[in-house]
């Protein structure tokens, strides 16, 4: 039973680390750069009040 739990712990560690790496690679992919830059400008668009 202890061996099964240890194997399951290792599996989840590898699985979650793989998901993390996939998300980072997707976020840094050059094709996504323009999209993320556009999303980053959203808070500054359309607000004409300037601090009111």
C-alpha positions in Angstrom: 0.0 0.0 0.0 2.8 2.4 0.8 4.4 1.8 -2.6 1.1 2.6 -4.3 0.8 5.9 -2.4 4.4 6.8 -3.2 3.8 6.1 -6.9 0.6 8.1 -6.9 2.4 11.1 -5.2 5.1 11.0 -7.9 2.6 10.7 -10.7 0.7 13.9 -9.5 4.0 15.8 -9.1 5.0 15.0 -12.6 1.5 15.6 -14.0 1.2 19.1 -12.3 4.7 20.1 -13.3 4.0 19.1 -16.9 0.8 21.2 -16.9 2.8 24.2 -15.5 5.5 23.9 -18.2 2.8 23.6 -20.9 1.1 26.8 -19.7 4.4 28.7 -19.5 5.4 27.5 -23.0 2.0 28.5 -24.4 2.2 32.0 -22.7 5.7 32.6 -24.1 5.0 31.3 -27.6 5.9 34.1 -30.1 2.6 33.8 -31.9 0.7 34.8 -28.8 2.7 38.0 -28.2 0.4 40.4 -30.0 -2.7 38.9 -28.4 -1.3 39.3 -24.9 0.0 42.8 -25.6 -3.5 43.7 -26.8 -5.1 42.2 -23.7 -2.6 44.1 -21.5 -3.8 47.4 -23.0 -7.5 46.8 -22.2 -7.5 48.5 -18.8 -6.2 51.8 -20.4 -8.6 51.9 -23.3 -12.0 53.7 -23.3 -11.5 55.5 -20.0 -11.9 59.2 -20.8 -12.6 60.4 -17.3 -8.8 60.6 -16.2 -9.2 60.3 -12.5 -12.7 61.7 -11.9 
